[in-house]
Amino acid sequence: VIVGCAGLETYGPSALLRSVVVRPDYRNRRIGGKLVEDLLVRAQNDAVDTVYLLTTTASGYFAQMGFREVPRDQIDPAVQASQEFSAECCATARAMRLVIDTGGGRRR
């Protein structure tokens, strides 16, 4: 049984976190957080220094993980050119960013 999933698209030193979802009956078990953490480790291992995401409903959740809202014009142009950013459904979504510290930690 698949209980959750998340995706990460890489664009050079930047990445786009997408489609984080957990089955309703499995929520509040840190599954989503673990999926995101695993992808952030993978991003760091792949020399990604900045991870972006778009959300219409979960900005508070991602803020707890260190993501901060960012104006779209401050997003890496390669990420802005992605299919996700060009989708009409994402036009009203909040953009968020997490800068990964090269020392192994995370920062804004």
Summary of the structure (lengths in Angstrom):
residues: 108
radius of gyration: 13.3
end to end distance: 35.1
largest distance: 39.7
contacts: 281
relative contact order: 0.21
helix: 34%
strand: 31%
